[in-house]
Amino acid sequence: MCPKFERASNLIGKRWVHLILYSLLEGPKRFNQIQEEVHITAKMLSERLKYLEEEHVIERHVYAETPVRIEYTLTQKGHELKPIIDSLSFWSKSWY
């Protein structure tokens, strides 16, 4: 099997990742917004966001305000996953 395909499959197949990406397709979100939409523990969400940031799929933006505001957005690499997420969404509506 192609190592690049395997790496991409592992990225998307990692638990919670596809739901986080689905949430961020709507635009920038704060941690609590993602957590509320995805129904995930804070610890797991933190781990997944860090992973996606390391993979350059999302970016973390810190705004120097009081209180500090942190938002997560998709990178170009993340936005290019949209057709895959959309296809999975379409398929799931047809079969589940």
N, CA, C and O atoms as CSV, one atom per row, in Angstrom:
chain,resi,resn,atom,element,x,y,z
A,1,MET,N,N,0.840,-1.179,0.000
A,1,MET,CA,C,0.000,0.000,0.000
A,1,MET,C,C,0.887,1.245,0.000
A,1,MET,O,O,1.982,1.238,0.563
A,2,CYS,N,N,0.418,2.281,-0.618
A,2,CYS,CA,C,1.151,3.542,-0.693
A,2,CYS,C,C,1.249,4.173,0.704
A,2,CYS,O,O,0.228,4.356,1.367
A,3,PRO,N,N,2.464,4.505,1.154
A,3,PRO,CA,C,2.628,5.096,2.487
A,3,PRO,C,C,1.897,6.437,2.655
A,3,PRO,O,O,1.414,6.755,3.742
A,4,LYS,N,N,1.821,7.213,1.575
A,4,LYS,CA,C,1.124,8.508,1.666
A,4,LYS,C,C,-0.377,8.307,1.859
A,4,LYS,O,O,-1.014,9.011,2.642
A,5,PHE,N,N,-0.930,7.336,1.134
A,5,PHE,CA,C,-2.352,7.026,1.292
A,5,PHE,C,C,-2.621,6.514,2.701
A,5,PHE,O,O,-3.616,6.884,3.322
A,6,GLU,N,N,-1.746,5.675,3.194
A,6,GLU,CA,C,-1.905,5.136,4.540
A,6,GLU,C,C,-1.857,6.256,5.583
A,6,GLU,O,O,-2.657,6.268,6.519
A,7,ARG,N,N,-0.926,7.190,5.423
A,7,ARG,CA,C,-0.822,8.314,6.369
A,7,ARG,C,C,-2.088,9.181,6.335
A,7,ARG,O,O,-2.593,9.599,7.377
A,8,ALA,N,N,-2.590,9.442,5.128
A,8,ALA,CA,C,-3.812,10.242,4.992
A,8,ALA,C,C,-5.003,9.521,5.616
A,8,ALA,O,O,-5.827,10.142,6.288
A,9,SER,N,N,-5.091,8.213,5.396
A,9,SER,CA,C,-6.181,7.426,5.975
A,9,SER,C,C,-6.107,7.432,7.493
A,9,SER,O,O,-7.133,7.528,8.168
A,10,ASN,N,N,-4.905,7.331,8.029
A,10,ASN,CA,C,-4.734,7.370,9.481
A,10,ASN,C,C,-5.120,8.727,10.055
A,10,ASN,O,O,-5.683,8.806,11.147
A,11,LEU,N,N,-4.820,9.789,9.324
A,11,LEU,CA,C,-5.179,11.135,9.788
A,11,LEU,C,C,-6.690,11.267,9.902
A,11,LEU,O,O,-7.209,11.647,10.951
A,12,ILE,N,N,-7.388,10.953,8.826
A,12,ILE,CA,C,-8.851,11.077,8.809
A,12,ILE,C,C,-9.506,10.048,9.720
A,12,ILE,O,O,-10.532,10.329,10.339
A,13,GLY,N,N,-8.917,8.859,9.806
A,13,GLY,CA,C,-9.518,7.781,10.580
A,13,GLY,C,C,-9.307,7.870,12.072
A,13,GLY,O,O,-9.934,7.127,12.827
A,14,LYS,N,N,-8.440,8.762,12.515
A,14,LYS,CA,C,-8.199,8.908,13.952
A,14,LYS,C,C,-9.487,9.401,14.612
A,14,LYS,O,O,-10.128,10.335,14.130
A,15,ARG,N,N,-9.845,8.771,15.699
A,15,ARG,CA,C,-11.121,9.090,16.356
A,15,ARG,C,C,-11.240,10.583,16.649
A,15,ARG,O,O,-10.293,11.203,17.134
A,16,TRP,N,N,-12.382,11.146,16.358
A,16,TRP,CA,C,-12.787,12.526,16.587
A,16,TRP,C,C,-12.284,13.499,15.523
A,16,TRP,O,O,-12.852,14.583,15.386
A,17,VAL,N,N,-11.253,13.159,14.773
A,17,VAL,CA,C,-10.665,14.101,13.817
A,17,VAL,C,C,-11.674,14.554,12.775
A,17,VAL,O,O,-11.797,15.752,12.518
A,18,HIS,N,N,-12.394,13.622,12.175
A,18,HIS,CA,C,-13.348,13.998,11.127
A,18,HIS,C,C,-14.445,14.921,11.662
A,18,HIS,O,O,-14.914,15.804,10.944
A,19,LEU,N,N,-14.853,14.724,12.909
A,19,LEU,CA,C,-15.886,15.599,13.494
A,19,LEU,C,C,-15.343,16.997,13.784
A,19,LEU,O,O,-16.045,17.993,13.609
A,20,ILE,N,N,-14.105,17.060,14.222
A,20,ILE,CA,C,-13.467,18.359,14.460
A,20,ILE,C,C,-13.328,19.107,13.139
A,20,ILE,O,O,-13.623,20.299,13.059
A,21,LEU,N,N,-12.882,18.407,12.110
A,21,LEU,CA,C,-12.750,19.034,10.795
A,21,LEU,C,C,-14.102,19.496,10.270
A,21,LEU,O,O,-14.215,20.590,9.718
A,22,TYR,N,N,-15.120,18.674,10.440
A,22,TYR,CA,C,-16.475,19.029,10.013
A,22,TYR,C,C,-16.924,20.323,10.689
A,22,TYR,O,O,-17.518,21.194,10.054
A,23,SER,N,N,-16.636,20.435,11.966
A,23,SER,CA,C,-16.987,21.640,12.721
A,23,SER,C,C,-16.239,22.861,12.193
A,23,SER,O,O,-16.828,23.931,12.038
A,24,LEU,N,N,-14.960,22.707,11.920
A,24,LEU,CA,C,-14.145,23.840,11.485
A,24,LEU,C,C,-14.385,24.243,10.033
A,24,LEU,O,O,-13.954,25.316,9.611
A,25,LEU,N,N,-15.065,23.400,9.271
A,25,LEU,CA,C,-15.413,23.782,7.898
A,25,LEU,C,C,-16.344,24.988,7.882
A,25,LEU,O,O,-16.403,25.716,6.891
A,26,GLU,N,N,-17.067,25.201,8.972
A,26,GLU,CA,C,-17.986,26.345,9.061
A,26,GLU,C,C,-17.238,27.656,9.291
A,26,GLU,O,O,-17.797,28.733,9.081
A,27,GLY,N,N,-15.982,27.572,9.720
A,27,GLY,CA,C,-15.188,28.773,9.985
A,27,GLY,C,C,-14.461,28.670,11.312
A,27,GLY,O,O,-14.540,27.646,11.991
A,28,PRO,N,N,-13.754,29.726,11.682
A,28,PRO,CA,C,-12.977,29.720,12.929
A,28,PRO,C,C,-13.861,29.435,14.142
A,28,PRO,O,O,-14.996,29.903,14.232
A,29,LYS,N,N,-13.315,28.663,15.061
A,29,LYS,CA,C,-14.050,28.314,16.285
A,29,LYS,C,C,-13.122,28.374,17.477
A,29,LYS,O,O,-11.910,28.186,17.366
A,30,ARG,N,N,-13.727,28.640,18.618
A,30,ARG,CA,C,-13.009,28.575,19.881
A,30,ARG,C,C,-13.127,27.159,20.435
A,30,ARG,O,O,-13.991,26.384,20.024
A,31,PHE,N,N,-12.242,26.838,21.377
A,31,PHE,CA,C,-12.169,25.507,21.963
A,31,PHE,C,C,-13.540,25.048,22.451
A,31,PHE,O,O,-13.988,23.953,22.114
A,32,ASN,N,N,-14.203,25.887,23.244
A,32,ASN,CA,C,-15.503,25.498,23.825
A,32,ASN,C,C,-16.571,25.280,22.765
A,32,ASN,O,O,-17.446,24.430,22.932
A,33,GLN,N,N,-16.509,26.035,21.682
A,33,GLN,CA,C,-17.477,25.854,20.598
A,33,GLN,C,C,-17.309,24.478,19.952
A,33,GLN,O,O,-18.286,23.773,19.698
A,34,ILE,N,N,-16.058,24.113,19.693
A,34,ILE,CA,C,-15.790,22.804,19.090
A,34,ILE,C,C,-16.223,21.698,20.043
A,34,ILE,O,O,-16.872,20.734,19.638
A,35,GLN,N,N,-15.856,21.847,21.314
A,35,GLN,CA,C,-16.189,20.830,22.312
A,35,GLN,C,C,-17.698,20.628,22.404
A,35,GLN,O,O,-18.174,19.497,22.502
A,36,GLU,N,N,-18.437,21.713,22.372
A,36,GLU,CA,C,-19.898,21.637,22.462
A,36,GLU,C,C,-20.504,20.952,21.240
A,36,GLU,O,O,-21.449,20.175,21.369
A,37,GLU,N,N,-19.967,21.236,20.067
A,37,GLU,CA,C,-20.505,20.646,18.840
A,37,GLU,C,C,-20.142,19.172,18.693
A,37,GLU,O,O,-20.951,18.375,18.220
A,38,VAL,N,N,-18.935,18.814,19.094
A,38,VAL,CA,C,-18.431,17.462,18.863
A,38,VAL,C,C,-18.753,16.518,20.021
A,38,VAL,O,O,-18.721,15.299,19.850
A,39,HIS,N,N,-19.062,17.070,21.200
A,39,HIS,CA,C,-19.346,16.264,22.398
A,39,HIS,C,C,-18.151,15.373,22.746
A,39,HIS,O,O,-18.242,14.146,22.744
A,40,ILE,N,N,-17.045,16.024,23.038
A,40,ILE,CA,C,-15.774,15.372,23.305
A,40,ILE,C,C,-15.208,15.941,24.605
A,40,ILE,O,O,-15.477,17.091,24.950
A,41,THR,N,N,-14.427,15.141,25.321
A,41,THR,CA,C,-13.830,15.650,26.559
A,41,THR,C,C,-12.778,16.704,26.232
A,41,THR,O,O,-12.208,16.713,25.141
A,42,ALA,N,N,-12.533,17.581,27.179
A,42,ALA,CA,C,-11.549,18.637,26.995
A,42,ALA,C,C,-10.157,18.054,26.746
A,42,ALA,O,O,-9.406,18.559,25.912
A,43,LYS,N,N,-9.824,16.999,27.467
A,43,LYS,CA,C,-8.509,16.379,27.313
A,43,LYS,C,C,-8.331,15.811,25.902
A,43,LYS,O,O,-7.302,16.037,25.266
A,44,MET,N,N,-9.324,15.083,25.421
A,44,MET,CA,C,-9.234,14.478,24.093
A,44,MET,C,C,-9.217,15.549,23.008
A,44,MET,O,O,-8.465,15.441,22.039
A,45,LEU,N,N,-10.045,16.582,23.166
A,45,LEU,CA,C,-10.065,17.656,22.181
A,45,LEU,C,C,-8.711,18.353,22.133
A,45,LEU,O,O,-8.200,18.654,21.054
A,46,SER,N,N,-8.141,18.605,23.283
A,46,SER,CA,C,-6.831,19.231,23.346
A,46,SER,C,C,-5.782,18.384,22.623
A,46,SER,O,O,-4.957,18.914,21.881
A,47,GLU,N,N,-5.816,17.077,22.842
A,47,GLU,CA,C,-4.877,16.166,22.165
A,47,GLU,C,C,-5.072,16.187,20.658
A,47,GLU,O,O,-4.099,16.246,19.906
A,48,ARG,N,N,-6.314,16.139,20.212
A,48,ARG,CA,C,-6.589,16.102,18.779
A,48,ARG,C,C,-6.230,17.432,18.107
A,48,ARG,O,O,-5.696,17.443,16.998
A,49,LEU,N,N,-6.520,18.537,18.768
A,49,LEU,CA,C,-6.163,19.836,18.190
A,49,LEU,C,C,-4.649,19.968,18.057
A,49,LEU,O,O,-4.152,20.480,17.054
A,50,LYS,N,N,-3.930,19.513,19.057
A,50,LYS,CA,C,-2.464,19.546,19.004
A,50,LYS,C,C,-1.967,18.679,17.847
A,50,LYS,O,O,-1.077,19.086,17.101
A,51,TYR,N,N,-2.538,17.492,17.702
A,51,TYR,CA,C,-2.178,16.586,16.611
A,51,TYR,C,C,-2.435,17.232,15.252
A,51,TYR,O,O,-1.571,17.204,14.375
A,52,LEU,N,N,-3.614,17.810,15.078
A,52,LEU,CA,C,-3.958,18.435,13.804
A,52,LEU,C,C,-3.079,19.650,13.517
A,52,LEU,O,O,-2.768,19.938,12.362
A,53,GLU,N,N,-2.688,20.347,14.553
A,53,GLU,CA,C,-1.776,21.477,14.392
A,53,GLU,C,C,-0.389,20.983,13.952
A,53,GLU,O,O,0.232,21.580,13.072
A,54,GLU,N,N,0.087,19.908,14.555
A,54,GLU,CA,C,1.378,19.321,14.175
A,54,GLU,C,C,1.371,18.824,12.743
A,54,GLU,O,O,2.394,18.853,12.058
A,55,GLU,N,N,0.204,18.365,12.292
A,55,GLU,CA,C,0.052,17.884,10.911
A,55,GLU,C,C,-0.227,19.026,9.930
A,55,GLU,O,O,-0.384,18.785,8.732
A,56,HIS,N,N,-0.288,20.254,10.423
A,56,HIS,CA,C,-0.526,21.458,9.610
A,56,HIS,C,C,-1.889,21.435,8.925
A,56,HIS,O,O,-2.053,21.927,7.808
A,57,VAL,N,N,-2.859,20.851,9.622
A,57,VAL,CA,C,-4.229,20.803,9.113
A,57,VAL,C,C,-5.037,21.957,9.701
A,57,VAL,O,O,-5.959,22.463,9.062
A,58,ILE,N,N,-4.693,22.367,10.904
A,58,ILE,CA,C,-5.342,23.522,11.538
A,58,ILE,C,C,-4.276,24.485,12.040
A,58,ILE,O,O,-3.108,24.128,12.190
A,59,GLU,N,N,-4.711,25.719,12.295
A,59,GLU,CA,C,-3.856,26.734,12.910
A,59,GLU,C,C,-4.534,27.236,14.166
A,59,GLU,O,O,-5.759,27.315,14.248
A,60,ARG,N,N,-3.716,27.570,15.134
A,60,ARG,CA,C,-4.190,28.136,16.397
A,60,ARG,C,C,-3.828,29.610,16.391
A,60,ARG,O,O,-2.657,29.966,16.256
A,61,HIS,N,N,-4.824,30.462,16.535
A,61,HIS,CA,C,-4.612,31.912,16.534
A,61,HIS,C,C,-4.896,32.457,17.933
A,61,HIS,O,O,-5.982,32.265,18.480
A,62,VAL,N,N,-3.907,33.135,18.496
A,62,VAL,CA,C,-4.043,33.727,19.830
A,62,VAL,C,C,-4.169,35.229,19.649
A,62,VAL,O,O,-3.319,35.866,19.028
A,63,TYR,N,N,-5.239,35.787,20.197
A,63,TYR,CA,C,-5.497,37.219,20.103
A,63,TYR,C,C,-5.216,37.861,21.456
A,63,TYR,O,O,-5.759,37.445,22.480
A,64,ALA,N,N,-4.365,38.876,21.445
A,64,ALA,CA,C,-3.962,39.552,22.682
A,64,ALA,C,C,-5.066,40.497,23.135
A,64,ALA,O,O,-4.992,41.711,22.945
A,65,GLU,N,N,-6.067,39.920,23.725
A,65,GLU,CA,C,-7.202,40.669,24.270
A,65,GLU,C,C,-7.339,40.289,25.730
A,65,GLU,O,O,-6.662,39.380,26.211
A,66,THR,N,N,-8.201,40.976,26.421
A,66,THR,CA,C,-8.480,40.606,27.801
A,66,THR,C,C,-9.950,40.226,27.874
A,66,THR,O,O,-10.809,41.084,27.670
A,67,PRO,N,N,-10.264,38.976,28.156
A,67,PRO,CA,C,-9.355,37.841,28.303
A,67,PRO,C,C,-8.802,37.404,26.946
A,67,PRO,O,O,-9.344,37.766,25.902
A,68,VAL,N,N,-7.731,36.632,26.971
A,68,VAL,CA,C,-7.106,36.144,25.750
A,68,VAL,C,C,-8.105,35.292,24.978
A,68,VAL,O,O,-8.811,34.465,25.554
A,69,ARG,N,N,-8.154,35.507,23.672
A,69,ARG,CA,C,-9.062,34.742,22.812
A,69,ARG,C,C,-8.219,33.853,21.907
A,69,ARG,O,O,-7.272,34.319,21.274
A,70,ILE,N,N,-8.567,32.576,21.850
A,70,ILE,CA,C,-7.863,31.613,21.000
A,70,ILE,C,C,-8.886,30.990,20.057
A,70,ILE,O,O,-9.937,30.512,20.483
A,71,GLU,N,N,-8.559,31.004,18.777
A,71,GLU,CA,C,-9.430,30.402,17.774
A,71,GLU,C,C,-8.639,29.405,16.942
A,71,GLU,O,O,-7.427,29.529,16.767
A,72,TYR,N,N,-9.358,28.417,16.436
A,72,TYR,CA,C,-8.765,27.402,15.571
A,72,TYR,C,C,-9.391,27.529,14.193
A,72,TYR,O,O,-10.605,27.689,14.060
A,73,THR,N,N,-8.547,27.456,13.165
A,73,THR,CA,C,-9.016,27.525,11.783
A,73,THR,C,C,-8.321,26.447,10.960
A,73,THR,O,O,-7.258,25.949,11.330
A,74,LEU,N,N,-8.938,26.101,9.849
A,74,LEU,CA,C,-8.323,25.162,8.925
A,74,LEU,C,C,-7.251,25.872,8.105
A,74,LEU,O,O,-7.412,27.033,7.731
A,75,THR,N,N,-6.171,25.176,7.831
A,75,THR,CA,C,-5.159,25.661,6.904
A,75,THR,C,C,-5.630,25.298,5.495
A,75,THR,O,O,-6.702,24.717,5.326
A,76,GLN,N,N,-4.835,25.637,4.497
A,76,GLN,CA,C,-5.176,25.231,3.124
A,76,GLN,C,C,-5.238,23.711,3.047
A,76,GLN,O,O,-6.125,23.144,2.407
A,77,LYS,N,N,-4.286,23.061,3.706
A,77,LYS,CA,C,-4.277,21.599,3.736
A,77,LYS,C,C,-5.577,21.067,4.338
A,77,LYS,O,O,-6.136,20.084,3.852
A,78,GLY,N,N,-6.054,21.720,5.394
A,78,GLY,CA,C,-7.304,21.328,6.029
A,78,GLY,C,C,-8.507,21.579,5.144
A,78,GLY,O,O,-9.409,20.746,5.062
A,79,HIS,N,N,-8.522,22.743,4.471
A,79,HIS,CA,C,-9.644,23.065,3.576
A,79,HIS,C,C,-9.735,22.083,2.417
A,79,HIS,O,O,-10.826,21.815,1.914
A,80,GLU,N,N,-8.608,21.552,1.995
A,80,GLU,CA,C,-8.611,20.616,0.879
A,80,GLU,C,C,-9.200,19.253,1.256
A,80,GLU,O,O,-9.405,18.403,0.390
A,81,LEU,N,N,-9.469,19.050,2.539
A,81,LEU,CA,C,-10.163,17.835,2.985
A,81,LEU,C,C,-11.686,17.970,2.861
A,81,LEU,O,O,-12.411,16.996,3.065
A,82,LYS,N,N,-12.167,19.159,2.531
A,82,LYS,CA,C,-13.607,19.409,2.445
A,82,LYS,C,C,-14.345,18.419,1.542
A,82,LYS,O,O,-15.381,17.895,1.950
A,83,PRO,N,N,-13.847,18.141,0.323
A,83,PRO,CA,C,-14.589,17.179,-0.517
A,83,PRO,C,C,-14.698,15.796,0.118
A,83,PRO,O,O,-15.699,15.105,-0.070
A,84,ILE,N,N,-13.692,15.396,0.857
A,84,ILE,CA,C,-13.728,14.087,1.513
A,84,ILE,C,C,-14.766,14.097,2.632
A,84,ILE,O,O,-15.560,13.165,2.754
A,85,ILE,N,N,-14.759,15.150,3.447
A,85,ILE,CA,C,-15.716,15.280,4.549
A,85,ILE,C,C,-17.136,15.382,3.987
A,85,ILE,O,O,-18.062,14.761,4.508
A,86,ASP,N,N,-17.300,16.170,2.922
A,86,ASP,CA,C,-18.620,16.308,2.293
A,86,ASP,C,C,-19.118,14.971,1.740
A,86,ASP,O,O,-20.294,14.636,1.881
A,87,SER,N,N,-18.225,14.216,1.115
A,87,SER,CA,C,-18.609,12.910,0.571
A,87,SER,C,C,-19.021,11.950,1.683
A,87,SER,O,O,-20.000,11.216,1.546
A,88,LEU,N,N,-18.284,11.958,2.768
A,88,LEU,CA,C,-18.628,11.101,3.905
A,88,LEU,C,C,-19.975,11.510,4.494
A,88,LEU,O,O,-20.786,10.661,4.863
A,89,SER,N,N,-20.201,12.816,4.577
A,89,SER,CA,C,-21.478,13.319,5.086
A,89,SER,C,C,-22.629,12.875,4.178
A,89,SER,O,O,-23.657,12.402,4.664
A,90,PHE,N,N,-22.459,13.026,2.876
A,90,PHE,CA,C,-23.486,12.617,1.912
A,90,PHE,C,C,-23.756,11.119,2.019
A,90,PHE,O,O,-24.911,10.693,2.067
A,91,TRP,N,N,-22.692,10.324,2.058
A,91,TRP,CA,C,-22.827,8.876,2.151
A,91,TRP,C,C,-23.552,8.479,3.433
A,91,TRP,O,O,-24.421,7.606,3.417
A,92,SER,N,N,-23.191,9.125,4.548
A,92,SER,CA,C,-23.817,8.773,5.824
A,92,SER,C,C,-25.310,9.094,5.839
A,92,SER,O,O,-26.095,8.364,6.444
A,93,LYS,N,N,-25.703,10.181,5.178
A,93,LYS,CA,C,-27.123,10.533,5.123
A,93,LYS,C,C,-27.903,9.528,4.280
A,93,LYS,O,O,-29.086,9.291,4.526
A,94,SER,N,N,-27.244,8.945,3.296
A,94,SER,CA,C,-27.904,7.952,2.443
A,94,SER,C,C,-28.044,6.598,3.125
A,94,SER,O,O,-29.020,5.883,2.898
A,95,TRP,N,N,-27.073,6.247,3.957
A,95,TRP,CA,C,-27.024,4.901,4.494
A,95,TRP,C,C,-27.288,4.793,5.991
A,95,TRP,O,O,-27.496,3.687,6.491
A,96,TYR,N,N,-27.286,5.889,6.710
A,96,TYR,CA,C,-27.571,5.822,8.151
A,96,TYR,C,C,-28.657,6.768,8.474
A,96,TYR,O,O,-29.058,6.876,9.633
